[in-house]
Amino acid sequence: MNAEIYLDNNSNLHRLDPRTKIITFLLTFIAILLFENPIWMLPITALILLQLIVSNSFRNLGRIRYILMVLTISSLVLWNIFAKGVTPFFWFLTEESFMFSIARTLLMILMISAGMILISTTRNEELVLGMIRLGMPYRVGFAISTALRLVPTIASTAMTISQAQRSRGLDLDSGNLIERVRKFLPLLVPVFISTIRNTNIFGMALESKGFGALEKRTYFLDLKMRSMDYAVIAFAFIFVGASVAMYFMGYGRIPGLTRF
């Protein structure tokens, strides 16, 4: 199993400037958060699905499918408990709370999908350089870059340790879900120790190379905006502007909905 998140494809999304993808990612969050009614979330849902298909990011979403299933079920249940309406639907459910729970669940899945599209189509160094070009301090960008780089490293370490324990006769696949989770818990200790050791070595390497000695830095990558980037940013602003206008006109709300 490959622990790398970035997908080395040659899609149109991959060829966009990282600044374009960061800006559209932030604007996507605004469009997702505006509406309570899931019907009014269908346009942004269709756009995110199109991006997932074009970039083939479904592959990375499939790696967290069990987490998405748990989040979906828990969100549907909890939002029906903490939201009420005036129209009975089924048992303790109301039509308003049911519609709202679908919208909140869809919101969560769309946010995760938008983030997955961003990191699946943008190399780590390009993503950080795009953030720096947009005004983020270099130290903050480097911290984000390091955190993103550690995710596949930790995942790879966990897989290596689990395979080593399987070769020694540890059965990690039998039993129910609780028993399997209990078997994996002891493996977290060597994973954490290995991560702390690697982080310490990484810190010493940074100090030996004089990290932060100069404020002005040079970069190997050279980012250039093209006409396609400007077109995508313009479309994103128009789409979000229209969504905000619809929101202030009162569209996308659920009459009779009350929330705790």
N, C-alpha and C positions, 0 to 999 in steps of 0.2 A: 504493500500500500504506500502510495506517494504522499508524504506529509506536506508537500509544497502547496500553497494556496493559489499562487498565480498560475493561470492557464496560458501557455505559450501558443496562442492562436493568432491568426492574421485577420481578425474581423474588423469592421468599421469602428467599433467601440474601442478596440485595442489601439487603433491608429490615432485616436483623438488625443489632443494635448491633455496632460494630467490636470491642468488648471480647469479645463472645460469639464472634465469628469467630476472634479471636486465641487465646482459651482452648481452643476446640475444635480449632484447628490444632495447638497444643502437645500436647493430649491424644491427637490422632490419631498424632503421632509416637511416643508411648509404645506405643500399641496396635500400630503397624506393627513396632516393633523387638522384640517379645516372642517371636515364634514362628519356628522354623526350618523347619517343614513348611508348604509353600504352601497345603495344604488348610485349615489353621487360619487362614490369612490371607484366606480368601474373604469372611467377614463384613465386615471393614473395607474390602476391595476393593469389595464391593457398595455400601457406604455412600458411598465416594468416587465411584464411577461414578454413583450417584444425584445427588450434588452437581454433578458435571460436566454431567449432563443438565439438571438444573433451572436451573443458572446459565448454560448454553450456553458453558461454558469450553473445550469441545473446539475452539473456533475458535482460541484462543491456543495450545493444545497442538499444533494443526496447523501453526503457524508454526515450531515447533521439531521437527517430525517427523523430519527427517534426523538431528538430534543424538540424538534418542531411539532411532532405529534403530541408530546406531553404538554408543551406550551399551549397548543391549540385547544386541547380538551380542558385543561385547567382554566384557560381564559374564558371559554364558552360557559363553563359552570359558574365561575366566580362573578362574572359581569351580570349574569342573570340573578345572582343573589344580591349584589350591591346596586342594582338598578331596578326600578319599578315603573309600571305604566298604568294605564286606566282600562286597557282592553284585554280581557282574559284570553289566554291562548291555550295553555295546557298545564294542569296541576297548579304549581305556584308561579308558572311563567306567564308573562304578559307579552303581547305583540311588540310593544315598545322596547321592553328589556331584551327580548330575543333579537330584534333588529340591531339594537345597540351593541349587544355582545358579538354579533357577527362583524360589525364595523370595527370594534376594538381588536378583535382577533385578526381581522384582515390588516388593520393598521400595523400590528406587531409583525406579521409575516412580511408585509411590504417593506418595513424598515430593515428587517434582517436581509431581505432579498436585495434591496438597494445597496446596503453595505457590502454584501457578497459580490455584487456586480462590480463595485468599485475596486475591491482588492483582487478580484479574479482577472480584471482586465488591465491592471496597472502594476508595474513592477514597484517593489518597495522603494528603491532609490528615486524613481520618477515621481511617486506619490509624495514623498517627503520634499523633494525639490519643488514640486508644484505648490505645496503648502508654503514653503519659504518664499517663493516668487509672489505669492498672494499676501505676504506681509508677516508670516509667522516667524518668530525668532529661531535662529538655527539650533540652539540648544533644545528647544521644545520639539522641533522637527526631528532632531536626532534621537530624542527619547522615544518619540512615537515610532520611528524607524526601528529602534532596538526592540521595542515591545512587539511589533509585528513580526520581526525576524525570530523572536524567541518562541512564538506560537508553534511553527512547524518543527523547531528544534526540540521543544519539550515533547511534542507528539511523537517525533522520531525516537527520542530517548525512551518514552513509555513503551513503544512497540518493541524496541530492542530488549528492554528488561523483561517484558512479558514473554517474548520468544525464548529468552534465556531460561526463564523459569519453566516454560513448557518443556524444554529439552531436558530439564532435571526431573520431570515427572509431575509437575503441578497441573492439575486439571482445572482450567478456567472456564470451560464451556458447559459443564453439566450443572444440574440443579436449577431451581427457580431463579427469578430475577434477584431476590434479596440475597440468596446464597452466592450468586455470581458477583454481585456488588461487594459482598463481604470478602470474597477471595481476592478481589482487585485492590482492596484497601491497603494491605501490607506492601503492595508494589509502589504505592505513592511515596514511601519513605526514601527508597533509592532514587526515585525520580527527582524529589525535592533536593536531596543531597547533591546529585549530579548537576542540577540547575544552579544551585548556590555556588558550587565549585567553578562551573563555567563562567558564571557572572563575575566572580572574583578575578579570574584570569583575564576576562574581558576588560575589567576596570584597570588592572595593571597594565594591559596593553595600551589602553587609551592614555594613561599617565606617561608611559614611556615614549609615546609619540607626540606629547605636548598638546593634548586636546584642549582647546579653549585658549591657547596662548595668543592667538591673533583674532581680532574681531572681524576683520574682512577676510572672506574666504573665496576661493575659486572652486569651480565645479567642472567635472568632466562632461556632464550632460549639457546640451544646449537646447533649451525648449523654444519652439517657434509655433505661434498660433497661425493656423491656416484658415481659408475661407469656410471650410466645413465646421471648424470650431466656432467661429462667429455665428454661423447659421444655427448650430445646436444651442448655443447660449441664448440667442434671440428667441428661438422657439420656446425654450424653457421659461424665460421671463414672461413671454406672452401667455403661455399656458398657466403659470402661477398667478399672473395678474388677473386673468379671467376667472380663475378659481377664487381668488380673494374678493373680487367684485361680486361673484355669485354668493359668497358667504355673507357679505355685508348686506346683500339684498334679501337675506333670510332663507336662501335655499339650502338644502342639505341637512336640515334639522328634523328632529323627531318630535312632533307635538305630543304633549302628555307625558313625556319622559321625565322621571325624577331620579336623581342619583344621590347616594349617601356621600 
